[in-house]
Amino acid sequence: MDRPATVQRQVSEMHGAIPGEAQNLIVTYLKTLVSAGSAKLGINLIVSVLVALWSARAGMVSLIQALNIAYEEPEKRGLIRREAVALGITVSAILFVIVVLVLIAAIPAALHLVPLGEKLRILGYIIPWPVLIILMSTALAATYRYGPSRREPKWRWVSWGGLVATLLWVVASALFSVYVAKFGNYDKTFSSLGAVVLLLMWLYISAYVVLLGACLDAEMERQTARDTIEGAEKPMGTRGAKMADTVAE
């Protein structure tokens, strides 16, 4: 089996979800990995996974700090607990990416091998996308629930932010892809680093969208006097979360 060609074909299924140049950068890196020998690939894979996990954990710590700011909460957890939360979110994000690749890359590739009718084949291409939206909005809601240093809100008070952030992310990614394809000149400006700059810009936009969802959830909590915290009803001022213990004027 031509593994580099397989990588190219599967990642191309993500067209429209991320900018084309960033997609090419990912394909190039993955082709390098699958083209290496088995022994070398094993060592490189272990080292790469450890470095990526540590770097991603640091990014999640920054995300947790940003969520604390959105919810106006000081960090009250100890170092070990905060790092455990950051590592848990990181591992969950990695698993989510794997599921995404299965949904939008592996399943369409498998449809070519299965004898299906035209209608079923079209349905097989369409279904992964709403499933992806549901999974992503749920994952973001879980991040808003467990990331900030506060008592966990009820799921319905974080689900709206997760859904809105997911829809905004889809629209923002599509618009950014169109902008890069039609108007961007990153290759001329940054030369060989253009793809890296594009990937960073896309991640930057994605991070802002995630924080917008958190701000929406926080403001929704601030606008009600009802107890938004999971568990037994408590009077305002004893709920363990600033957004739940205050009401906007």
CORPE-V720090 format. One record per backbone hydrogen bond with DSSP energy under -0.5 kcal/mol. CO is the residue of the C=O (numbers start at 1). NH is the residue of the N-H. Records with the same first field share a line. If there is no record, write none. Layout:
CO: NH, NH
This chain:
1: 3
2: 6
3: 7
4: 8
5: 9
6: 10
7: 11
8: 12
9: 13
10: 13
11: 14
12: 15
14: 17, 18
18: 16
19: 23
20: 24
21: 25
22: 26
23: 27
24: 28
25: 29
26: 30
27: 31
28: 32
29: 33
30: 34
31: 35
32: 36
33: 36
37: 41
38: 42
39: 43
40: 44
41: 45
42: 46
43: 47
44: 48
45: 49
46: 50
47: 51
48: 52
49: 53
50: 54
51: 55
52: 56
53: 57
54: 58
55: 59
56: 60
57: 61
58: 62
59: 63
60: 64
61: 65
62: 66
63: 67
64: 68
65: 69
66: 70
67: 71
68: 73
69: 72
74: 76
78: 82
79: 83
80: 84
81: 85
82: 86
83: 87
84: 88
85: 89
86: 90
87: 91
88: 92
89: 93
90: 94
91: 95
92: 96
93: 97
94: 98
95: 99
96: 100
97: 101
98: 102
99: 103
100: 104
101: 105, 106
102: 107
105: 109
106: 110
107: 111
108: 112
109: 112
110: 113, 114
114: 116
117: 121
118: 122
119: 123
120: 124
121: 125
122: 126
123: 127
124: 128
126: 129, 130
127: 131
128: 132
129: 133
130: 134
131: 135
132: 136
133: 137
134: 138
135: 139
136: 140
137: 141
138: 142
139: 143
140: 144
141: 145
142: 146
143: 147
148: 150
152: 230
154: 157
155: 158, 159
156: 160
158: 162
159: 163
160: 164
161: 165
162: 166
163: 167
164: 168
165: 169
166: 170
167: 171
168: 172
169: 173
170: 174
171: 175
172: 176
173: 177
174: 178
175: 179
176: 180
177: 181
178: 182
179: 183, 184
185: 189
186: 190
187: 191
190: 193
191: 194
193: 197
194: 198
195: 199
196: 200
197: 201
198: 202
199: 203
200: 204
201: 205
202: 206
203: 207
204: 208
205: 209
206: 210
207: 211
208: 212
209: 213
210: 214
211: 215
212: 216
213: 217
214: 218
215: 219
216: 220
217: 221
218: 222
219: 223
221: 224
222: 248
226: 228
228: 154
235: 238
240: 151
241: 245
242: 246
